[in-house]
Amino acid sequence: MEERTEKPLPEVASQDRLFGQTSVECGAVTSEQLAEATRIQSREGGGRKLGEIFLDLGWITSADLLRVLKAQRSTRDETAVVDMDGGATAAPPKPPATPAAGAPLALERYLRQAALDGASDLHFHAGSPMRVRIHGELQTTGKEAYSAAQMLELLGPVLSEAEMLKLRQAGEVDFIFDLPGIARFRGAAYRQQRGIDAVFRVIAQEPPTLESLGLPSDLARFTNYHQGLVLITGPAGCGKSSTMAALLDLINRERREHILTAEDPIEFVHSSKGCIVNQRQIGTHCPDYADMLRAALREDPDVIALGELRDPETIGLALTAAETGHLVLATMHTGGAIRTVNRLIGVFPPSEQEQVRVMVSESLRGVISQRLVARADGTGRVPALEILLVNHAVGNLIRDNKSYQLESALQLGAGEGMRTMQQSFQELIKNWVITREEATRQGAKVDTGTKRSDDRELD
């Protein structure tokens, strides 16, 4: 052990020396801590950078790391380039246009371009070029690839110190980044095998409308209720939050009430128009959905919007709020209207399910289940909808534990505005909006006898 300690530092560590000296000069670590870190680095063969060792030992915070890097960049010799972890390498005659240079501006530029290109998501994957999701498909953009260390530098300006600390400790963090005049971005950063990855979801500056989302105008009926539970469901990325935002904006413009939302994080920002709108972020303004709902009942709300129903406690409180004279809008990750009803009841213990069935039959007003499907002309995606309205007959089926008969109720309720997902797919095919192949890929059973709008049978 003594012999190893006295060995000269390996080459990798000697390249790291400038970072260590700057850390001491900035007061981030002491000389003794630097010496200990270099000994650890030497014992491990020089594979880890000093910045990583400092962080792992808890001697510095992510904010300290960024401060040291900033000082290092401002004082380093022009003939060297220092990476995020403190390693120095010889620079070419002209500094290369690497993604790490001006990371904050680079990130803003990429996000701005993604929004202008109509992308829904932007992916930063350590060691690989960036990708954007346009019309549901990931496309490579540019040739730049961020190293694992550069990813931290890239995210530093958009994460608060608390968010960076959470990323370090928990390995993942959700956050919001705003580019005024362009868009808001819901970010998710997480640790994976190669380092840190990040995904940014593009969110419009203003809430959408039903028309802009390609949704039927008769969905506005769900905003006419003054009491009850309305659910928007579907898989991740199907536009649930956008649909709920459009319904909330309708209420905000047409009514004179108090809207209270709980989101994780806040996505669309609703200014108070006809209504007073208070938006609360889980983890920032309240601990969790359940605590927010308990408090909400004392805050005189008329409309409560929940980002997600995910556990028995939250579902039970939402049903209670719907029973006590509030309109509750919420999203769920379920694959259809019938599955949604079964999930609402099935999350509770068997001994409580009979009582919950009664609550659901009396409080549930409707379920909008949606998917986004690629258009036949390649210009984007269109929503396919399953709509369940809880009328007297549907309420009785739920109360009597006959959810297996809801499919028939959906089919027979077309005159009231109900539809099955299958009927929605058939209508989109008939009107040449989507192809048979796309409908089949989405799991629809296509009736080949159906004629399209020009009366030609499907191929």
N, C-alpha and C positions, 0 to 999 in steps of 0.2 A: 504493500500500500504506500509506504514512504517513497519508494522508488518512483511509482506512478505520479505521486504528487509533485516531485521535483522535476519531472520531465518538462521540456519546453512545450508550450501549447501547440496543438496541431495546427495545420494551415488554416482550416476552417475557422478556428477560434481566433487566430491572428487577424484574419479578415474582419472579425467581429469587434476588434479592439476599439475602433473609433466610436462605435455605438456605446460600449461600456464606459469610455472616458466621458462622453457627452452626458450619459446618465448621471455620473457622479457630479459633473460640473453643474448640472441642472438641479441637483439635490434630490433626484428621484431615488437614488440608492446611495449607500455609504461605500467607502473604499473597501471596508471589510466584506460587505455583501457582494461587491463586484469580484473580490478575490475568491469568495466561496463559490460564486456562480461559475467562474472560470475553472475552478477545480472540478465541479460537477460536469461541466462541458468536456473537460479533458478525460475524465473517467468514462464518459459515454462515447468517447471517440470523436467528439466534435460535430456530431450530427445535428444537435439542436442549437438554435440561435440564442444569444443572451436574452433578448427580449422575451422569448417564450419561457425561458427559465425564471426570469424575474416575475412574470405573471403567474406561473404555476406555483411559485413559492409564496405568492401573496405579497411580495415586497412593493409592487407597483400596481396601479389600476390601469385600465385601458386609456383613461384620460391622460395619465402620466406618460404612457407609451407614445401617444400621439404628440404630446408636448416635446418629448425628447427627440422624436423624429423630425419635428418642425425645426427645432434648434440645430439638429445635425445637418439638415438640408441647407440651412442658411449659412453654416460655417464650414462645410466640407470643402475640400480641394476640388477645383473644377475638373481635375483629371480623374475623378472617381465618382461612381454612382452607388448610392447606398440603398439597399432594399428595405422592405418593411421590418425584417427581423434584425436589421443591423449589419448585414453582410456587405462588404464593399468589393467591387470589381472594377477593373480598368474600363474606362469609357472610351468609345470610339471618338474620332476627331470631332464629330458633330453629335450632340446629344440626341439619342433616338426618341421618336415620338411614342414612348411607351404609355400604356394605359395608366401607370402609376403617376405619371407627371400630371399635376393638376387634377387629382382624382375627383374633387368636388365638382369642378366644371365638367369633367368627363362624364360623371354620372348624370348630371343635369342634361347634358347634350344627348346621351343615349335615351333617357326617359322622355325628353321632349320629342325626339324623332319617333320613338315608339308610339306616342300618343298621336302624332301627326299621320303616321302610317296606318292608323286604325287598329293597332295591336291591342289585344286584351291583356297580355302578360309579357313581361320581359324577364328572361332567366340569365343569371350570372352563375356559371359553373366553373369552379376552380380548375384551372389547367386546360380549359376548352373555350372556344369562341362563344360569344353571347348568342342567345337565341330569342326570338320573339314568336309569340303565338298569334297568328292572324287567321281568322275564320276557322279556328279550332285546330290548326296545324302548326307545329313548331318549325321555324325557319332560321337557318344560321344567318347572322348578320355581322359583317366585318370579319377581320382576321385576328384581331387582338385577343389575347388570352390572359386572364389574370392568374397570377400565382396565388397560393393559399394566403401568403403574407399580404399581398396587394389587395386581396378581398377585404381584409380588416381595415386597411387604409382607405379603401373606397367607401366603406360603410361608416367610418368614423364620423364624418360631418353630418350624417343624417340620423345618427343614433344619439340619444341622450346618454349621460354617464350611467344612469340606472339601467337603460336598455342594453348598453354595452356590457355592463356587469352581469345582467341576466343571461346574455348570450354566452359569456364566458362560463358562468356557473351552471346554467341549465342546458346549454347547447342549442337553444333556439329562442327566438323572440319575434313577436309581431309588433308592427309599428306603422305609423302613417307619415308620409312625406308629401309636402304640398309644393307645387310649382304654380304660383299665382298666374292666372291667365291661360294656363295650359291644361292642367289636370291635377287631381290628387292621386296618390299612389299608396295602395295598401301593401306594405312590405312584410316579408317573412324571411328572416335569416336563420340559418340552421347549420350545425356542424355535421359533416359527413366524412367519408373515408379520406377524401383528398384535402379536406380543409373546410372552409366556410362557403356555403352557397347562399344565394339570395334570389327571391322571386318578387317582382313588383307587379301588382294588378292595377291596371289603369282605371281610374274612376273619374267621371266627368265632374266639372266644377259645379254644374247645376243638376238637380234631380231630373231624371228622364221623364218622359210622358209615355202613356200607353201606346200612342201612335208611333213615337220614335223607336220603341222597342218591338214594333210589329205585332203588338198584342191587340186582341179584339176590344172594341170600345165597351162591350157589355160587361167586361170585368169591373167597370166602374160601379156596378151594383153592390160590390162588396164594401164600398165606402159609404153606403147609405145606412148601414146598421149602426145603431148607437149602443149595442150591447151584444156580447158574444165573441166567439173565437174564430178567426179566419187564418188558415195556414197556407203558406206557399212552400211547396216541397219540390225535391228533385236532387239529382247528384251534384257534386261539387262542380262549380263553373257553369251551371245551367242558367244563371241570371236571376236567381231567387232574390238577392238583395236589390237588384235593379227593379224588379217587379214590385217589391214592397215599397221601395222609394217612390215609385210612380203613384201608387195608391195613397201613400202618406201625403204626397204633394197635392193630390186632388183634395184630400180632406183639409189640408192646410189652406188651400185657396177658397174652398167653398163653405167651410164651417167656421164658427167662432167659438173654439174650444181650446182645451189644453192637451197638447200631445207630448208624451214622455217616451223617450226611447232608451234602450240599453243595447249597446253594441260592443263588439270586440274584434277590431277597434271601430271607431266611428268612420263610416265610409262617406256617403253622400251627406253634405251639410245642408240642413234645412233652415233657412231664415224664417223668422216669424212673419207670416202674411196675415191671413184672416185669423189664424190660431196663434197661441203662444206655443213655441216649440222648445223643449229642453232635451238636449241629447247628452247622455251619460256614457262614459267609456268604462267598460269592465277593467278592473285593476288600477284605474286612475281615479275615477270619480266614485266608484263603489266596488266592493270586493268581488262580488259575483252576481249572476242573474237572480238568484234566490233572494239575496239581501236587498237588491234593487227593487224587486217586486214587493217585498214586505214594506219597504219604505214608501213605495209608490202609492200604496193604498191610503197613505196619510197626506199625500201631496196634491189632492184634488185633481187627478187626471181624468180626462174623458176618453182618450185613446192611448193605449200602451203598445209600443212596438218593441219586439224582442228579436235580437239578432239570431238566436237559435234556441230551440227547446231540446235539451239533451239529457235530462235526468228526471227521475220521478218527482223530486222536490220542486223543480222549476215547472214541470208540467202541471203538478197539483196546484201550485200557486197561480199559474196562468188560468186554469179552469176556474179557480175561486174568483179571480179578478173578473173573468167573463161573466160569472154568475151574479156578481154584485154590482152590475150596471156599467161596466166598462167594455169598450171595443178593444180587443186584443188582437194584434197582428203579429205573426211569428213565422219563422222558417224552420223546416226540419229536413234532415237528410234521409228522405224515404223515397222509394221508387214509384209510387202511385197513390191514388186516393185511398184505395182499400187498404193498402199496406200502412198508410198513415193512420187510419182509424185503428187498425190492429196494434200499431206501435203505441199509440196514445194509451191504450188500455193494458197492453202486454208488459209495459215497463213496471207495473205495480205488482205486488205479491198477489197470488190467487185469492187470498182472503179479502182483498180490497177491490177486486176487479168488478164485482157486481155493482158496487156503489159508484165506481168510476164510469162504468158504462152509462149509468143514469145521468151523471154529470155531463159526459160527452154528448149524449143524445139531446140534452136540453141546451147546451152551451155552444156546440160547434155549429157554425153557420155555413161553412163551406171549405173546400180544399181545392187549391189550384196546384196541380202537379205538372211540371214542365221539363222539357228537354230542348236543347239547341241542336238543330239538324242542318247540315250543309245544303245550301241552295243548289239547284241543278245548273244554274248559270255561273256558278263559282264566285258570286259577288258577296258572299257572306253566309250567315246562318239565320235560320228562321225558327221561332219557337213552335214546338208541338205541345199541345195542352190536353190534359185530362181535367175536367171540371166536375166536381161533386157539390151539389147544393143540398143542404140538409133540410128537406121538407118534412112533413108529418110522417110520410111513409118511410123515408130513410131514417128518421129518428127512431121509429119503432123497430126497424131492423137492427140498429145499433143497440138499443136497450135490450132486445130479446136475444142478443148474441148470435145474430144471423148475418154476420158480415159477408158470408159466402154468397148471399143474395144481392149484394150491392152492385155487382157487375150488371145484373139485369136492370136494376134501378137506374144505373147510369145510361144504359141503352134506351130505356123507355122514357127517360127524362129529357130527351132531345128538345122537346117543345118548350121546356122551361130553361133551356140553355146548358143542360148537362151534355157531356160527351166523354167517350172513352179515349184513351191514347190511340187505340187502333183506329177509331173513327177519324181522329185528327190526322193521322198518317194517310189514311185513304183520301181525305179531302185535299191534302197537300199534293198527293200524287195526281189526283184528278185534275187539279188546276195547274199542273206542270211546274209546281214550285220546287219539288224535290223528285229525285229519281227512285225507281223501285229498288235499285241496288242500295241506295243510302238508307231507305226505310228498312230493308231487310237487315242491313248492318246494325241498325239500331234495335233490332229484335222484333220488328213488326211482322205480322203475318199478312202478306199482301195478297188480296183477292184479285187474281188475274182476270176475272170476269168484269171487273169494274172498268167503266169507260171514262176516258178523260173528257175534258170540256169540249173538245172538238169531235166527240162521239166516236173516236177511233178506239178500238180495244187496246189494252196494254199489250206490249210485245211480250 
